[in-house]
Amino acid sequence: MLFIEGVSKSYQSRRVLNDVSFTISPGERVALMGPSGSGKSTLLNCISGLDSPDEGTITFDGSDLTTLSIDERTLIRRSRLGSIFQFFHLLPTMTARENVALSLQLNGYSATDQKTLSEEMLGEVGVLHRADAFPREMSGGEMQRVAIARALVIKPKLLLADEPTGNLDTNNGERVLSLIESLSNAHQVALILVTHQEETTRICNRTLHIHDGKLTESEEQTRT
């Protein structure tokens, strides 16, 4: 489903990614660990099509992202990739329902389908009762659940989660991790989970480590 081969990227004279290669199967969950500045964000940006590698290929769901135009990559990101961030990135002037529906609106869904599907997804993540609430009226855990609903409502093939529990307390972080795991299973969505915390890799099938732009894999899978 995701095939990365020989990907390298430099900024000015600094090599940020160095001959990175790995594959992810449909529904597989992979943790990506590494210190700040190791290349994690650059790798995610290349996978999502926000950036392009200097060398190598990235094939996602049958499309070679390195050969596509910016508009073509944007369309793939909008329709087949879901993203969750540490700081939620909900639009403050929109309700929870409207934030989730925006993903559908950008993909051409009717107003009726936007309302129906966004409410179904909010119910699935357990915050339908907050559908009319604005981000400022929600807790951190609630906002992250809305962000998960927004990412999954388009039924993506791959979910990119960049430190999704980094801005949450321990209890909410555990709930969000369990939710991501159960939804990944239910919808057969592949996952790349970027984290600094070893304990969060428990929901993943395997762990990749990146350091100075080079990728290695843990000898033992965390889960099968």
MOTAQUI-V509843 format. One record per backbone hydrogen bond with DSSP energy under -1.0 kcal/mol. NH is the residue of the N-H (numbers start at 1). CO is the residue of the C=O. E is the energy in kcal/mol with one decimal. If there is no record, write none. Layout:
NH,CO,E
NH,CO,E
This chain:
2,24,-2.0
3,59,-2.8
4,22,-2.8
5,57,-2.4
7,20,-2.7
8,55,-1.6
9,17,-2.0
11,14,-2.4
14,11,-2.4
16,9,-2.4
17,9,-2.1
18,213,-3.0
20,7,-3.0
22,4,-1.8
24,2,-2.3
28,25,-2.1
30,191,-3.1
31,206,-2.5
32,193,-3.0
33,208,-2.9
38,35,-1.8
43,39,-2.3
44,40,-2.4
45,41,-2.5
46,42,-2.0
47,43,-2.3
48,44,-2.5
50,45,-1.6
51,45,-1.7
54,8,-2.2
55,8,-1.6
57,5,-2.1
59,3,-3.0
60,63,-2.8
61,1,-3.2
63,60,-2.2
65,58,-2.6
65,63,-1.0
67,64,-1.7
73,69,-2.3
74,70,-2.3
75,71,-2.0
76,72,-1.8
77,73,-2.6
78,74,-2.3
79,75,-1.7
80,76,-2.8
82,158,-2.6
84,160,-2.7
88,85,-1.0
89,87,-3.2
94,91,-1.7
96,133,-1.9
97,131,-2.6
99,95,-2.6
100,96,-2.0
101,97,-2.7
102,98,-1.6
105,101,-2.7
106,102,-2.3
108,105,-1.8
109,104,-2.2
114,110,-2.6
115,111,-2.0
116,112,-2.4
117,113,-2.9
118,114,-2.0
119,115,-2.0
120,116,-2.1
121,117,-2.2
122,118,-2.4
123,119,-2.1
124,120,-1.8
125,121,-1.6
127,122,-2.7
130,127,-1.9
131,128,-1.8
133,130,-1.8
137,134,-2.4
138,135,-1.8
143,139,-2.5
144,140,-2.2
145,141,-1.8
146,142,-2.2
147,143,-2.3
148,144,-2.1
149,145,-2.4
150,146,-2.6
151,147,-1.9
152,148,-2.1
153,149,-1.8
155,152,-2.2
157,80,-2.0
158,80,-1.3
159,190,-2.7
160,82,-3.3
161,192,-2.8
162,84,-2.8
163,194,-2.2
166,163,-1.6
168,165,-1.7
173,169,-2.8
174,170,-2.4
175,171,-2.0
176,172,-2.6
177,173,-2.4
178,174,-2.4
179,175,-2.2
180,176,-2.7
181,177,-2.4
182,178,-2.5
183,179,-2.6
184,180,-2.3
185,181,-2.0
186,182,-2.6
187,183,-2.5
189,184,-1.5
190,157,-2.0
191,28,-2.6
192,159,-2.5
193,30,-2.8
194,161,-3.0
195,32,-2.0
200,197,-1.1
201,198,-1.4
202,199,-1.2
203,200,-1.0
204,201,-2.0
205,29,-2.9
206,29,-1.2
208,31,-3.3
209,216,-3.6
210,33,-2.9
211,214,-2.3
213,38,-2.0
214,211,-2.0
216,209,-3.0
218,207,-2.6
223,205,-1.0
